[in-house]
């Protein structure tokens, strides 16, 4: 809390928050004005569309990649199981009629 000066009365409740809020709003408005002055709205919208398109393409590529990976993994797993089941079978020296 800010130190009270000699001639000052105590702050009313919520005055500090109010002061901060006003400051923040001022700053926000300043930024918005600055942005608007620099670039035209049409230009901004165009760029936004391009970005969205890029993002979509990226996502599609990623999905395909992942699918491939999983397919490979599945094949590996199946191969392992096949080997294991072959190992479990009795060999030629095994006789059941004992």
C-alpha positions as CSV (number, residue, x, y, z in Angstrom):
1,X,0.0,0.0,0.0
2,X,1.2,3.5,-0.9
3,X,2.4,5.7,2.0
4,X,0.0,8.4,3.1
5,X,1.3,12.0,2.5
6,X,1.0,14.6,5.2
7,X,-2.1,16.4,4.0
8,X,-3.9,13.3,2.7
9,X,-6.9,11.6,4.1
10,X,-7.1,7.8,4.2
11,X,-8.1,6.1,1.0
12,X,-11.7,5.0,0.6
13,X,-12.3,1.3,0.3
14,X,-11.5,0.0,-3.2
15,X,-9.9,3.2,-4.3
16,X,-6.6,1.5,-5.1
17,X,-8.3,-1.1,-7.2
18,X,-10.2,1.6,-9.0
19,X,-7.0,3.5,-9.7
20,X,-5.4,0.3,-11.1
21,X,-8.4,-0.5,-13.3
22,X,-8.4,3.0,-14.8
23,X,-4.7,2.7,-15.5
24,X,-5.2,-0.7,-17.2
25,X,-8.0,0.5,-19.4
26,X,-6.0,3.5,-20.5
27,X,-3.1,1.2,-21.5
28,X,-5.4,-1.2,-23.3
29,X,-7.0,1.6,-25.3
30,X,-3.6,2.9,-26.2
31,X,-2.5,-0.4,-27.6
32,X,-5.7,-0.8,-29.6
33,X,-5.3,2.6,-31.2
34,X,-1.7,2.0,-32.0
35,X,-2.5,-1.3,-33.8
36,X,-5.3,0.3,-35.8
37,X,-3.1,3.1,-36.9
38,X,-0.3,0.8,-38.1
39,X,-2.2,-1.7,-40.2
40,X,-5.5,-1.5,-42.0
41,X,-8.4,-3.8,-40.9
42,X,-8.7,-5.5,-44.3
43,X,-5.0,-6.4,-44.2
44,X,-5.3,-7.9,-40.7
45,X,-8.3,-10.0,-41.7
46,X,-6.5,-11.4,-44.8
47,X,-3.5,-12.4,-42.7
48,X,-5.7,-14.1,-40.2
49,X,-7.2,-16.3,-42.9
50,X,-3.8,-17.3,-44.2
51,X,-2.7,-18.3,-40.7
52,X,-5.7,-20.4,-40.1
53,X,-5.2,-22.2,-43.5
54,X,-1.5,-22.9,-42.6
55,X,-2.6,-24.3,-39.2
56,X,-5.1,-26.6,-40.9
57,X,-2.5,-28.0,-43.3
58,X,-0.1,-28.6,-40.5
59,X,-2.7,-30.5,-38.5
60,X,-3.6,-32.7,-41.5
61,X,0.1,-33.5,-42.0
62,X,0.6,-34.4,-38.4
63,X,-2.4,-36.7,-38.3
64,X,-1.2,-38.7,-41.3
65,X,2.3,-39.1,-39.8
66,X,0.8,-40.4,-36.5
67,X,-1.4,-42.8,-38.4
68,X,1.6,-44.3,-40.2
69,X,3.5,-44.7,-36.9
70,X,0.7,-46.5,-35.2
71,X,0.2,-48.9,-38.2
72,X,3.9,-49.8,-38.0
73,X,3.7,-50.3,-34.2
74,X,0.7,-52.6,-34.7
75,X,2.5,-54.7,-37.2
76,X,5.5,-55.1,-34.9
77,X,3.2,-56.2,-32.1
78,X,1.5,-58.8,-34.3
79,X,4.9,-60.1,-35.3
80,X,6.0,-60.5,-31.7
81,X,2.9,-62.4,-30.8
82,X,3.4,-64.7,-33.8
83,X,6.9,-65.5,-32.7
84,X,5.8,-66.1,-29.1
85,X,3.1,-68.5,-30.2
86,X,5.6,-70.4,-32.3
87,X,7.9,-70.7,-29.4
88,X,5.2,-72.1,-27.2
89,X,4.5,-75.1,-29.5
90,X,6.2,-78.3,-28.6
91,X,9.2,-79.3,-30.7
92,X,9.8,-82.6,-32.5
93,X,11.3,-84.3,-29.3
94,X,8.1,-83.9,-27.4
95,X,5.9,-87.0,-26.9
96,X,2.3,-86.8,-25.6
97,X,1.7,-90.6,-25.4
98,X,3.8,-91.2,-22.3
